[in-house]
Amino acid sequence: MPVEADQKPPAPPAEPIDRAIDRYLRHLQIERGRSANTLAAYRRDLAAYREVLRQRGRTAPDQITRADVTAFLTHVGGRSEAPLAASSLARMLSSVRGFSRFLVDEGLAAEDSAADAPPPKLPFRLPKAISIEQMASVLAATDGEEPQNLRDKALLELLYATGARISEAVALNVDDVISDEGSSGELIRVLGKGGKQRIVPLGSYARAALDAYLVRARPVFSPRGAATPALFLGARGARLSRQNAWLIIRAAADRANLGLDISPHTFRHSFATHLLTGGADVRVVQELLGHASVSTTQLYTLVTADALRDMYTTAHPRAR
């Protein structure tokens, strides 16, 4: 039957590998509870993987071999323009490995073609934190009585007080601020990676900044957009995006004249480092950060050990 002039021809059916990738992403979303940000990263990685497979003539999951996985890693790891960092390569390999295991589990492939792929060596990097004085300067750079100042102050104080990831902070709703009558304070309900929920206390500075924002700034932003339960709002009344939150942090750092690159994760790293320096137990910090393994949190103890070593070398008369 001829296609009408004003009708588009039907799209060709998706190839089996494309359907398998879609099934895997649905599996991650529904059964594994992966976040939207994680799903987006997997989708990008597997799209690049799919392109290499297409170039090698692979159209079905059971055609994928170990040589195809090696070719993909060589392709993404050897490009001269905008080369990927080792951490990005490791993440891409993780995406391919997860997909490969899924194909075997679902009976779509006979062998796990990515099982033996060696991960790239990651350079050992200590988390970057700034000093308490530097953090105070960044926070002070948001001072002001304008609604935008009050919002920015509340956001940055909350990030430093809770160690929340920026994606977790902008995902907060007003109802996630919990009044704790027993301790005359407030708590924050944070939804972390894998849908895991944790409760984090707020310090007095963050409580005061958040109260000022909720009373004097959020009611200014809210009528400008559709009704939303979001805690932090942009100028048009919609939920504040991660990109805008990053710009807020960069602007505050510029005004503080630190001469350093400050990122949203700087607040998380500084939160952990300053707690451990102050004597907090590593297991408590692990819980506050939402780390699945204490070994991740223990990286921050190396930061504080370096600081102690520097202080000792400077102060002790026989240290040098």
QUILIN-V471129 format. One record per helix or strand. SS is the DSSP state (~ for helix, > for strand). FROM is the first residue (numbers start at 1). LEN is the number of residues. If there is no record, write none. Layout:
ss: <SS:SS>
from: <FROM:FROM>
len: <LEN:LEN>
This chain:
ss: <~:~:~:~:~:~:~:~:>:~:>:~:>:~:>:~:~:>:>:>:~:~:~:~:~>
from: <16:36:61:66:86:132:147:166:173:174:177:181:185:193:197:204:218:230:233:239:242:264:282:294:299>
len: <16:20:3:12:20:9:16:5:1:3:4:3:7:3:5:13:5:1:1:1:15:14:8:4:17>
